[in-house]
Amino acid sequence: MKRTITTVDSSGIIRKRLDVRYSDVSPNHRLDVYLPETGNGPFPVIVFVHGGGFFGGSKDYGTLADILPCLSQGYALVSVEYRLSMEAKWPVCVHDVKAALRYLTAHAAEFELDPERMVLWGSSAGAGITTAVAATLKSGRVDDPTLGNPGVQPQVAAMVGWFPLTDWISAAYHHNIPTELTMAVASPTINDAQQYAAEGWKRVEDAALGFAIEDDLPSAYRASPINMIDDEFVPSLLLHGTADVVVPFVDTVRMAQSVNTRIRPGLVTVRPMIGENHGAPCFGSPENIVATLRWIDQQIDRTHEYSELANVGIIRTTIDDQVELPADDLSVLPGLTVVPTRTLEPIRNDLEFWGPVLPPKLAPQGA
């Protein structure tokens, strides 16, 4: 099949360290560190975890272009690579991100990072990972200290999640995007695509867990981030399109309700992106990025006068790897499936909602 791989063009970023190894266990245990063009550290740092259906994507995945403009506003940025589902199954990717956080904490001075102002930011599958990290980091649950720096305890001040996968069962039974389209967007390596086809997976969720979800619902239930909530979580902002056909919007609402009810009200804020689909351009708009950074500023007690965001380009490469994928066994519905308002009304009063994206004339100054 033909696929278009998108990666960021970071050639214009001067201060960077690429392909830093945070563990020697896997070739994918690498991260990139980007620093603001001016100023001296320690810088507040955003640790970005890419999406890609748990089987694709990379630390220079195209979505990173939406986040890199944060450099122009005084934030450092670290992009983490983790083991994908054709190498190891969930929750090893959660272990990997925690190992990266320990490494960054242990080497913060070397990279000019402030370990006490470290914020997680994940997209799609990456947001599912960061949500699991937010639910388990302090307790040491869902971890593998043998990946490195076992005596280090990272401090995450806040978490931002774009359309996170929080419930394996709900996502598997409600999305209506065929595997082939998901594969084309997520851009895994040719070897991963070949392995996926050879193993005959029908859903990306099954491939991530390593079993067909309908064959073991209890295990899928226990593995879901929404069921990892105990008595810990970090302040979080979750953004999700109400017309998302890949990961149901209502799952994010349920996640927020569970955290805010179990731990404390207002710990998780939901921002519905009205009528928007999975990965819509509005998530990376200057208005949304600035609004999100302002929210992060509040969590880390930072004051900043915002200027125009710097543009970061992407590189598109089209390949035809001749891989034939298994037929998806889920029905493909025409158009978009919008979550009915009535499913939100009973819990609306229990959550703090932001409104839709600001119109351009009301955008923060400099956006």
C-alpha positions, -999 to 999 in steps of 0.1 A, spaced: 0 0 0 11 36 -5 18 56 26 28 92 32 53 96 60 54 130 76 84 142 98 93 176 111 119 197 95 141 207 125 170 219 104 163 255 115 165 247 152 201 255 163 202 242 199 193 205 199 206 171 208 192 143 187 191 105 192 200 106 229 198 71 244 178 69 276 181 31 279 201 4 261 173 -22 261 157 -12 227 169 7 196 137 28 201 148 40 235 159 74 221 148 110 226 155 144 210 161 175 231 154 210 217 162 242 235 150 278 229 172 298 206 180 324 233 183 324 270 199 302 296 185 272 314 172 256 334 142 258 311 107 246 318 103 215 297 76 199 277 81 161 272 61 151 241 49 116 234 39 110 198 9 91 185 5 66 157 -19 38 169 8 23 191 24 7 160 36 37 141 49 72 145 83 84 158 99 111 179 101 133 148 65 125 137 48 153 118 25 162 148 56 174 166 56 204 143 25 217 162 44 216 195 79 228 185 68 265 183 67 263 221 105 268 218 99 304 207 81 310 240 109 299 263 100 262 267 125 234 261 110 204 243 119 167 245 104 142 221 104 106 233 105 75 212 92 43 227 87 6 218 59 1 193 34 -27 194 52 -49 168 82 -49 192 65 -52 226 30 -50 239 12 -26 262 21 -14 288 58 -15 279 54 19 262 43 33 296 75 18 311 95 34 284 82 69 289 87 66 327 123 55 320 128 86 298 114 108 325 139 93 350 168 98 326 158 134 320 155 141 357 189 125 363 206 145 335 186 177 338 216 199 345 234 185 314 205 194 291 196 227 309 162 215 319 142 223 351 131 189 365 106 206 388 88 223 358 84 192 336 51 188 317 39 158 297 21 164 264 8 134 244 -12 130 212 -36 101 205 -18 69 214 9 91 231 -18 107 251 -30 73 262 5 66 274 8 100 292 -26 94 309 -14 61 322 18 78 334 -2 105 351 -22 79 370 7 58 382 39 77 383 41 86 420 32 51 432 56 32 410 29 11 396 31 0 359 69 5 357 101 -13 349 130 2 369 155 -21 351 153 3 321 176 27 340 180 52 368 159 31 392 165 54 422 153 86 405 117 98 411 106 122 383 82 151 392 56 158 365 39 192 372 10 187 346 -1 168 316 -18 178 283 -35 151 263 -49 154 228 -77 128 221 -63 102 244 -71 65 243 -83 57 278 -105 27 274 -93 -2 252 -127 -18 250 -146 13 241 -121 24 215 -120 -10 199 -158 -13 196 -166 23 187 -141 35 162 -150 32 125 -118 38 107 -104 8 88 -70 -5 97 -56 4 62 -64 41 67 -51 41 102 -19 24 90 -15 50 62 -18 79 86 4 64 114 32 56 90 50 26 107 82 12 93 79 -13 65 90 -41 88 63 -32 113 37 -31 85 48 -65 73 47 -80 107 13 -65 114 0 -82 82 17 -115 90 2 -117 124 -32 -110 109 -44 -83 133 -79 -70 127 -77 -39 150 -48 -17 160 -61 -21 196 -57 -59 194 -22 -55 180 -12 -31 209 -25 -55 236 -14 -87 219 -47 -104 219 -82 -100 204 -101 -78 229 -134 -98 226 -115 -129 236 -103 -114 269 -125 -85 280 -113 -86 317 -76 -82 307 -85 -53 283 -105 -37 311 -77 -39 336 -52 -26 310 -72 6 303 -58 38 317 -92 47 330 -90 17 353 -55 26 365 -68 56 386 -60 51 423 -54 81 445 -29 100 423 -30 121 392 -13 152 380 -33 184 369 -43 176 334 -59 193 304 -76 169 279 -86 182 245 -109 160 223 -130 165 192 -167 158 198 -169 142 163 -139 119 168 -144 86 149 -112 70 161 -113 75 199 -147 83 214 -150 118 229 -171 105 257 -142 83 269 -123 115 277 -153 128 296 -155 96 315 -118 97 323 -121 133 337 -152 124 357 -134 94 373 -104 114 383 -123 144 395 -147 123 415 -122 99 430 -94 123 438 -105 160 437 -128 182 416 -111 202 389 -79 181 387 -87 173 351 -101 199 327 -118 189 295 -117 211 264 -143 199 238 -133 207 203 -169 211 190 -176 191 158 -139 182 152 -124 149 143 -93 130 154 -62 151 148 -80 180 132 -59 210 123 -75 231 150 -55 213 177 -22 227 163 -36 262 156 -16 291 171 -47 300 191 -50 266 207 -12 262 213 -10 296 231 -42 289 251 -27 255 262 7 271 271 -11 297 292 -28 268 311 6 252 316 20 285 328 -6 284 356 4 249 367 41 258 370 37 294 383 52 309 352 46 344 338 52 350 301 44 377 275 35 358 244 49 367 210 42 353 175 48 315 174 76 304 151 66 282 122 81 247 119 78 229 86 72 192 78 87 168 53 64 145 34 77 113 19 55 89 -1 64 52 -2 48 21 -16 59 -9 5 36 -35 -13 23 -47 21 -12 -61 20 -30 -57 53 -57 -79 69 -93 -68 62 -107 -48 92 -136 -66 107 -153 -34 120 -180 -18 100 -170 15 83 -197 41 86 -202 69 61 -194 104 74 -187 112 111 -203 98 142 -211 126 166 -215 119 203 -251 129 212 -253 158 237 -276 138 259 -247 115 269 -229 144 284 -257 162 302 -258 140 333 -222 147 342 -217 182 327 -220 199 361 -192 177 375 -166 189 351 -149 221 342 -153 226 304 -135 251 282 -154 264 253 -146 259 216 -115 273 200 -113 310 202 -122 329 170 -93 347 154 -103 381 165 -103 370 202 -71 350 199 -44 358 226 -20 386 215 8 373 194 -10 341 183 
